[in-house]
Amino acid sequence: MRFLGRRQLIVAGIIGSIAAWLGSTRATARTFGSVGELREAVMVAARAAPGVTKVVADPDNAAQFTSTIGEDSVTSDVTNLFGYLSANPDENADEAIARFVRSMAEGLSRAISDDIIVPVVRTRDYVEDAARRGQELLHEPIGADLVTVYMADRPDSMVPIGVKDLPGRALEDVRKTALANLRKSLPKLVEDDGLGFGMLYYVDDNPMLSPSLLLLDEFWQSIAARFPGDVLIALPRKDQLFLFVDDPKHAAGARRLIELTIEEDFNLLSPQLYARREGRIEVATE
């Protein structure tokens, strides 16, 4: 769910400062002492939401609960919300919780217009996990273990589109529509070279589309002067795209960046380091 809004990014100037950079985004004060405590607050808000008739906590997972809206049910997980509020202690928690609750109802909506279809980068594990829960997502491979999952970009959430949500629609047509919508984000592209040995790219106001930039020929053309050859790609978080020159020295720094992001345990996407070589995406070997 994209309930996070825009998150300020602080990038260190040298590789030795990456730990300090990531550390600066961790909480110095917490509104909620545990994910379970946050879940209780979100459940209170969910029970007060229009149309919600039942809210039940998952006894086996302190971050999850199920809400019943009409004849449908939706399971929600507050892990990322907890990480976001912990990393941003000045954020208005009530507003963040309200966005989260609104996103639950959006997740049940089956009305999908062309203007909200977007391509979102995820791993194969994401698709397989959805399949285990009975959801067949509209997706296609990119390279390595990365896939494009087509989603509905709603005001308070990114909702995966199921195969049955667009009956009779050819995948090629969905892809064309989604990429056209993604191209509208290019004017909002932000570049940050603060790392000193690579570049951070993200889409201002819609950072969950940041990794999707690697799907656009126009993006690669726009950065060809800076990266004229093969590149290394790090996607440690769902809202960031890091590129590095494809050499062992930069690979070591990129892997350390991924390790530190995993330690931060917020909004994670992939622990892999990838490479784009001759236009194809693959896992970067040691």
C-alpha positions in Angstrom: 0.0 0.0 0.0 1.3 3.4 -0.8 0.1 5.3 2.3 3.5 6.8 3.0 3.4 10.0 0.9 6.7 11.6 0.2 9.6 10.8 2.5 12.5 13.2 2.9 15.8 11.6 1.7 19.1 12.4 3.3 22.1 11.2 1.4 25.7 11.1 2.7 28.6 12.4 0.7 31.0 9.5 1.1 30.6 5.7 1.4 31.9 5.8 5.0 28.9 8.0 5.9 26.2 5.7 4.6 25.6 4.3 8.1 25.2 7.8 9.4 22.8 8.5 6.5 20.6 5.5 7.2 20.9 6.1 10.9 19.6 9.6 10.5 16.3 8.2 9.3 15.7 6.0 12.3 13.5 7.2 15.1 14.8 9.2 18.0 11.4 9.1 19.6 8.5 6.8 18.9 4.8 7.5 19.0 4.1 3.8 19.3 6.3 1.5 21.3 5.6 -1.6 19.3 3.9 -2.7 16.1 1.2 -4.3 18.2 0.5 -1.0 19.9 0.2 0.7 16.5 -2.1 -2.1 15.2 -4.5 -1.5 18.1 -4.7 2.2 17.2 -5.3 1.4 13.5 -8.0 -1.1 14.4 -9.8 1.6 16.5 -9.8 3.9 13.4 -10.9 1.0 11.1 -13.9 0.2 13.3 -15.0 3.8 13.0 -14.6 3.9 9.2 -17.8 4.0 7.1 -18.9 0.6 5.9 -16.6 -1.4 8.2 -18.7 -4.0 10.1 -16.0 -6.1 11.7 -12.3 -5.8 12.6 -10.4 -8.8 13.9 -6.8 -9.0 15.0 -4.6 -11.8 13.7 -3.7 -13.9 16.8 -0.5 -15.2 15.1 0.9 -11.9 13.7 1.1 -8.7 15.8 1.1 -6.5 12.7 -2.0 -7.9 10.9 -5.7 -7.7 11.2 -8.7 -8.3 9.0 -11.6 -5.9 8.2 -15.0 -6.8 6.8 -16.5 -4.2 4.5 -19.9 -5.2 3.1 -19.5 -8.8 1.8 -15.7 -8.5 1.4 -12.8 -8.8 3.7 -9.3 -7.3 3.5 -6.2 -8.3 5.5 -3.9 -5.4 6.4 -0.4 -5.3 7.8 0.9 -2.2 9.7 4.6 -3.2 9.5 5.6 -0.5 7.0 3.4 2.1 8.7 5.2 1.4 11.9 8.5 1.7 10.2 7.5 5.0 8.6 6.3 6.5 11.8 9.3 5.3 13.7 11.6 6.9 11.0 9.6 10.1 10.9 8.8 11.0 14.5 7.5 14.4 13.5 4.9 12.9 11.2 1.2 13.4 12.1 0.4 9.8 13.2 -3.4 10.4 13.1 -3.2 11.5 9.5 -1.0 8.6 8.5 -3.4 6.1 10.2 -6.3 7.7 8.4 -4.6 7.3 5.0 -3.9 3.7 5.9 -7.6 3.0 6.8 -8.8 4.7 3.6 -6.4 2.4 1.6 -8.2 -0.7 2.9 -11.4 0.3 1.1 -9.4 1.2 -2.0 -8.0 -2.3 -2.0 -11.4 -3.7 -2.4 -12.4 -1.5 -5.3 -12.5 -3.3 -8.7 -13.2 -0.1 -10.8 -9.9 0.4 -12.7 -9.7 3.2 -15.3 -6.8 3.5 -17.7 -5.4 6.6 -16.2 -4.5 4.8 -12.9 -2.8 1.7 -14.3 0.9 1.8 -13.6 3.8 -0.7 -13.7 5.4 -1.4 -10.3 8.6 -3.3 -9.8 8.5 -6.2 -7.4 10.3 -9.6 -7.0 9.1 -13.0 -8.1 8.5 -13.8 -4.4 5.9 -11.1 -4.2 3.9 -12.7 -7.0 4.3 -16.2 -5.6 3.2 -15.0 -2.1 0.1 -13.5 -3.7 -0.6 -16.8 -5.5 -0.4 -18.7 -2.2 -3.1 -16.4 -0.9 -5.3 -17.2 -4.0 -4.4 -14.0 -5.9 -3.3 -14.3 -9.5 -1.6 -10.9 -10.3 -1.3 -9.4 -13.7 2.5 -9.4 -14.1 5.4 -10.2 -16.5 9.2 -10.8 -16.0 11.8 -8.0 -16.3 15.0 -10.0 -15.7 16.6 -11.9 -12.9 14.0 -12.3 -10.2 12.4 -8.9 -11.0 8.9 -8.6 -12.3 6.5 -5.9 -13.4 3.3 -6.0 -11.4 0.5 -3.9 -12.8 -1.2 -1.9 -10.1 -4.0 0.7 -9.7 -2.5 4.0 -8.4 -5.2 5.1 -6.1 -5.1 8.2 -3.8 -4.0 6.3 -0.7 -2.6 3.0 -2.0 -1.0 1.0 -4.8 -3.4 -1.9 -5.4 -2.2 -4.9 -7.4 -4.4 -5.7 -10.4 -5.5 -9.3 -10.6 -5.8 -11.2 -13.9 -9.6 -11.2 -13.4 -9.8 -7.5 -12.9 -9.3 -6.7 -16.6 -11.2 -9.4 -18.4 -10.5 -9.7 -22.1 -7.7 -7.1 -21.9 -4.5 -8.1 -23.7 -1.3 -7.8 -21.6 0.4 -5.9 -24.3 -2.4 -3.3 -24.2 -2.1 -3.0 -20.4 1.7 -2.6 -20.7 1.3 0.2 -23.2 -1.2 2.0 -21.0 0.9 1.6 -17.9 4.1 2.8 -19.5 2.4 5.8 -20.9 1.2 6.7 -17.4 4.7 6.2 -16.0 6.2 8.5 -18.6 4.1 11.3 -17.0 6.3 11.0 -13.9 9.6 11.8 -15.8 9.3 15.6 -15.2 9.1 14.8 -11.5 12.4 12.8 -11.6 14.9 13.8 -8.8 18.6 13.0 -9.1 20.9 13.0 -6.0 24.6 12.3 -6.3 25.2 12.7 -2.5 26.6 9.2 -2.2 29.7 10.3 -4.1 30.0 6.9 -6.0 26.5 6.4 -7.4 23.2 8.1 -8.2 19.9 8.0 -6.4 16.8 8.5 -8.5 13.3 8.9 -7.3 10.0 10.3 -8.4 8.9 13.2 -6.4 5.4 12.9 -4.9 5.1 9.3 -6.0 8.3 7.5 -4.9 6.8 4.0 -5.3 7.2 4.5 -9.0 11.0 5.1 -8.6 12.2 1.6 -9.4 9.8 1.5 -12.4 12.0 4.1 -14.1 14.3 1.2 -15.3 11.4 0.1 -17.6 11.6 3.3 -19.7 13.9 3.7 -22.6 13.5 7.5 -22.1 15.0 7.2 -18.7 18.0 5.4 -19.9 18.5 7.9 -22.7 18.3 10.8 -20.3 21.1 9.4 -18.1 23.3 8.1 -21.0 25.9 10.9 -20.6 26.4 9.9 -16.9 26.2 6.1 -17.5 27.2 5.4 -21.1 27.9 1.7 -20.5 26.7 -1.1 -18.3 25.4 -0.2 -14.8 24.8 -1.8 -11.4 21.3 -1.4 -10.0 20.3 -1.5 -6.3 16.7 -1.6 -5.3 16.9 -2.1 -1.6 13.7 -0.1 -1.0 10.4 0.2 -2.9 10.7 3.9 -3.3 14.3 4.3 -4.5 16.5 3.4 -7.5 20.3 3.5 -7.2 22.6 3.3 -10.2 26.4 2.7 -10.2 29.1 2.3 -12.7 29.5 -1.5 -13.3 32.9 -2.2 -11.6 34.0 -4.1 -8.5 34.8 -1.0 -6.5 31.3 0.4 -6.9 29.8 -3.1 -6.4 31.2 -3.3 -2.9 29.8 0.0 -1.9 26.4 -0.8 -3.5 26.3 -4.1 -1.6 27.1 -2.3 1.7 24.2 0.1 1.0 21.8 -2.8 0.5 23.0 -4.5 3.8 22.5 -1.3 5.8 19.0 -0.8 4.2 18.0 -4.3 5.2 19.2 -3.6 8.8 17.0 -0.5 8.8 14.1 -2.9 7.9 11.8 -0.4 6.2 10.0 -0.6 2.9 12.3 -3.3 1.6 12.2 -4.5 -2.0 15.2 -6.7 -2.9 18.5 -7.8 -1.2 20.0 -8.5 -4.7 22.4 -6.3 -6.6 21.5 -6.3 -10.3 23.2 -5.2 -13.4 22.0 -3.9 -16.7 24.3 -5.2 -19.4 23.7 -4.7 -23.1 20.1 -3.7 -22.2 19.3 -6.9 -20.2 18.8 -7.0 -16.4 20.6 -9.8 -14.5 21.9 -10.5 -11.1 25.3 -9.0 -10.6 27.8 -11.7 -9.7 30.6 -11.3 -7.2 
